[in-house]
Amino acid sequence: MNPPFARDAMCVQCRYYRSIDDHHGARHRHPPQFSGEVSAKEIHRWRSPLVGAHAWCGEFRPRIDTGAQDAELVTGETDGTAA
């Protein structure tokens, strides 16, 4: 059973989640991981972990509703200036 906060902290609502389809996405919290010598679903061997849209974890961070979301992910900056 999911804890009560999980309803508000699903992967699909996290800033690190990038949707693949209606039910799955990739988690981009850390660099891609080596997926082994053979991967039936893709040509390259590095990938981000796949997660269910309605799953949850302890590293949830809510999405930012501004256009600066992706800039913050990459640089850690929220207003265009260095911290």
Buried (B, 14 or more C-beta within 10 A) or exposed (E): EEEEEBEEBBBBBBBBBEEEEEEBBBBBBEEEEEBEEEEEEEEEEEBBEEBEBEBBEEEBBEEBEEEBEEBBBEEEEEEEEEE
